[in-house]
């Protein structure tokens, strides 16, 4: 709804929330630009909780520049959400890509996916802009297994709904629908939840080591572990339109930055967006 409204030009921007793709996915499907800030950058006060250690709030806009403007307005502590810190945000689009270290997930780009053509075209565009692309690999840890962190916290957030049996009123009751996730996740042992968070700490440490050697990295939006991994570690990302598939549906590319360095992340993403015109293309009725 929110991303569609932005794409249709009904609103200049919208506010999205993400735990595992809820800014990234609608921004991609609707051909708009989405910013998922660092965990602890924007207050979540007033938003519905799903996972206290993963939920983030960020802008959905038509351009990277608009995302920067909205982030400047909504960032910072509010005395309600105690996870938020007052980190600096000194955004400027005036950067020299030749002086930056930009990583890319080579293995993910080489995988045969539905969006391989669009993804593969992104790298030459960045090189033409002067980017020095460096092959990088994400930590080799069982990221999928850490989904139980989200599930356990979601079951806790909706505990009263489940215990009151009002979850029976929800329409979707298939195996993996939220009502059944809430029910089954009540059975996750505390030991497994704690062990998963220990592994998550190791993941955070290894990502810190990776990011110490680069400024930003670029990745196919839905390939591999990147989306879940960076939501677990709290790293910011920008999703930018990068073409259309054979059915004419929008596709996207993702730029991931260092913790609290949305300024550099947005500047790099803007360089790419300014060199393309995918974000300007909309169905005639929405122009």
C-alpha positions in Angstrom: 0.0 0.0 0.0 2.6 2.6 1.0 5.0 1.8 -1.7 2.2 1.7 -4.3 1.0 5.1 -3.2 4.5 6.5 -3.7 4.8 4.9 -7.1 1.4 6.2 -8.1 2.4 9.8 -7.1 -0.4 9.9 -4.5 2.1 10.9 -1.8 5.7 12.3 -2.0 7.0 9.6 0.4 5.8 7.0 2.8 7.1 5.4 6.0 7.8 1.7 6.0 8.8 -0.8 8.6 11.1 -3.7 8.1 12.0 -6.8 10.0 12.9 -9.1 7.1 12.1 -7.3 3.8 9.1 -5.2 4.3 10.8 -2.0 3.0 12.9 -3.8 0.4 10.3 -6.0 -1.1 7.4 -3.5 -1.7 10.0 -0.9 -2.9 11.2 -3.4 -5.5 7.7 -4.6 -6.6 6.5 -1.0 -7.0 9.6 0.4 -8.7 10.5 3.0 -6.0 13.5 3.7 -3.8 13.5 2.4 -0.2 15.9 3.1 2.7 16.2 0.7 5.5 18.2 2.6 8.1 20.6 1.1 10.7 18.9 -0.5 13.6 18.7 2.2 16.3 18.7 5.1 13.8 15.0 5.9 13.7 12.5 5.6 16.6 9.8 2.9 16.3 7.5 4.5 18.8 3.9 4.1 17.6 4.8 1.3 15.2 3.5 -2.3 15.6 6.2 -4.5 17.1 7.1 -7.8 15.4 10.6 -8.4 16.5 12.1 -5.9 19.1 15.7 -6.7 18.1 15.1 -6.5 14.3 12.3 -4.0 13.6 13.4 -0.8 11.8 11.6 2.3 10.4 12.6 4.0 7.1 11.4 6.0 4.1 10.0 4.8 0.8 10.4 7.5 -1.9 10.8 7.9 -5.6 14.5 8.9 -5.4 17.5 8.4 -3.2 17.7 12.2 -2.6 14.2 12.1 -1.2 15.1 9.3 1.1 18.0 11.4 2.5 15.6 14.3 3.1 13.1 12.2 4.9 15.8 10.4 7.0 17.1 13.8 8.2 13.6 14.6 9.4 12.8 11.3 11.2 16.2 10.2 12.6 17.4 10.5 16.2 16.1 9.7 19.7 12.7 10.6 21.0 12.9 9.4 24.6 10.5 6.6 23.9 12.5 4.1 21.9 15.6 3.5 24.0 17.5 1.7 21.1 17.9 4.9 19.2 21.1 7.0 19.4 21.9 10.5 18.1 24.4 9.5 15.4 25.5 12.1 12.9 24.1 12.2 9.4 26.2 14.4 7.2 24.8 13.6 3.8 26.3 15.1 0.6 25.9 13.7 -2.9 29.3 15.1 -3.8 31.6 12.1 -3.6 34.3 10.5 -5.8 33.5 6.9 -6.5 37.1 6.3 -7.6 38.3 6.9 -4.1 35.8 4.5 -2.5 36.1 0.8 -1.8 32.9 -0.8 -3.1 32.4 -4.5 -2.6 30.1 -6.8 -4.6 28.9 -10.3 -3.9 30.4 -12.0 -6.9 28.8 -15.4 -6.2 25.3 -14.0 -5.9 25.7 -12.0 -9.1 26.7 -15.1 -11.0 23.8 -17.2 -9.8 21.1 -17.9 -12.3 18.1 -15.9 -11.0 15.0 -14.4 -12.5 16.8 -11.0 -12.5 20.2 -12.0 -13.7 20.2 -9.8 -16.7 19.2 -6.7 -14.7 21.6 -7.5 -11.9 24.6 -8.2 -14.2 24.0 -4.8 -16.0 24.4 -3.0 -12.7 28.2 -3.7 -12.3 29.3 -2.3 -15.6 27.3 0.9 -14.9 29.2 1.3 -11.6 32.5 0.7 -13.3 31.7 3.3 -15.9 31.2 5.7 -13.1 34.7 5.0 -11.8 33.9 2.5 -9.1 36.6 0.1 -8.1 34.7 -3.0 -7.4 36.1 -5.5 -4.9 34.9 -9.1 -4.6 33.6 -9.8 -1.1 31.9 -12.8 0.6 29.4 -12.7 3.5 30.2 -14.7 6.7 29.8 -18.4 6.2 27.3 -19.1 9.0 23.9 -20.8 9.1 21.9 -17.6 8.7 18.6 -19.3 7.9 18.6 -21.0 11.3 18.6 -17.6 13.0 15.0 -17.0 11.8 13.9 -18.5 15.1 14.9 -15.2 16.7 12.3 -13.4 14.7 9.7 -16.1 15.2 10.2 -16.3 19.0 10.0 -12.5 19.4 7.0 -12.3 17.1 5.2 -15.0 19.2 6.0 -12.9 22.3 4.7 -9.7 20.7 1.4 -11.4 19.8 1.2 -13.5 22.9 -2.1 -12.1 24.1 -3.6 -12.5 20.6 -2.7 -16.2 20.7 -3.7 -16.9 24.3 -7.1 -15.2 23.8 -7.8 -17.4 20.8 -8.5 -14.3 18.8 -5.9 -15.5 16.3 -8.6 -17.8 15.1 -10.3 -14.7 13.6 -7.4 -14.1 11.2 -8.3 -15.2 7.7 -5.0 -16.9 6.6 -4.6 -20.1 8.6 -2.3 -22.1 6.3 0.8 -23.7 7.5 3.2 -20.8 7.4 0.7 -18.0 8.0 1.4 -15.7 10.9 -1.2 -17.3 13.3 0.5 -20.6 13.0 3.9 -19.1 13.3 2.8 -17.4 16.6 1.5 -20.7 17.9 4.4 -23.0 16.9 7.0 -20.5 18.0 5.8 -20.7 21.6 7.5 -24.1 21.6 11.0 -22.8 20.7 13.2 -23.7 23.7 14.9 -20.8 25.5 18.2 -22.7 25.0 17.8 -22.5 21.2 16.8 -18.8 21.3 19.9 -18.0 23.4 22.2 -20.2 21.2 20.8 -18.4 18.1 21.6 -15.0 19.6 25.1 -16.2 20.4 25.6 -17.1 16.8 24.1 -13.7 15.8 26.8 -12.0 17.9 29.4 -13.9 15.9 27.7 -12.8 12.7 27.8 -9.2 13.8 31.5 -9.5 14.6 32.3 -11.0 11.2 30.3 -8.4 9.4 32.1 -5.7 11.3 35.4 -7.2 10.0 34.0 -7.3 6.4 32.8 -3.7 6.5 36.1 -2.4 7.9 37.6 -3.1 4.5 35.0 -1.4 2.3 32.7 1.6 2.3 29.7 0.0 0.7 28.8 -3.2 -1.1 26.2 -4.0 -3.7 24.1 -7.2 -3.9 21.2 -8.7 -5.9 18.2 -7.8 -3.8 16.7 -11.3 -3.2 19.7 -13.6 -3.8 21.3 -15.6 -1.1 21.4 -14.8 2.6 22.1 -11.0 2.3 18.5 -9.8 3.1 18.1 -11.8 6.3 21.7 -11.5 7.4 21.8 -7.7 7.2 18.4 -7.4 9.0 20.0 -9.5 11.8 23.1 -7.4 12.0 21.2 -4.1 11.7 23.1 -2.8 8.7 21.5 -0.1 6.5 20.5 -0.7 2.9 19.1 1.3 -0.1 17.0 -0.4 -2.7 17.1 1.2 -6.1 15.3 0.3 -9.3 17.6 -1.4 -11.9 15.3 -2.4 -14.7 12.3 -4.6 -15.6 11.8 -8.3 -16.1 10.2 -9.9 -19.2 6.7 -9.2 -17.8 7.5 -5.5 -17.3 7.7 -5.8 -13.6 10.2 -3.6 -11.7 13.5 -5.1 -10.4 16.0 -3.6 -8.0 19.6 -3.7 -6.8 20.6 -3.3 -3.2 23.4 -1.2 -1.7 24.5 -2.0 1.9 26.5 0.4 4.1 28.3 0.5 7.4 26.4 0.9 10.6 25.1 4.5 10.9 26.8 5.5 7.7 23.7 6.1 5.7 25.3 9.3 4.4 27.9 7.4 2.3 25.4 4.7 1.4 22.9 7.2 0.0 25.6 9.1 -1.9 26.8 5.9 -3.6 23.3 4.8 -4.4 22.5 8.3 -5.8 25.5 8.1 -8.2 24.0 4.9 -9.6 20.5 6.2 -9.8 21.6 9.5 -11.5 23.3 7.4 -14.2 20.1 5.4 -14.9 16.5 6.3 -15.6 14.6 3.3 -14.2 13.2 5.3 -11.3 11.6 7.8 -13.7 9.6 5.1 -15.6 6.0 4.6 -14.5 2.8 3.3 -16.1 1.2 6.2 -18.0 -1.7 6.6 -15.5 0.8 7.1 -12.7 3.1 9.7 -14.3 
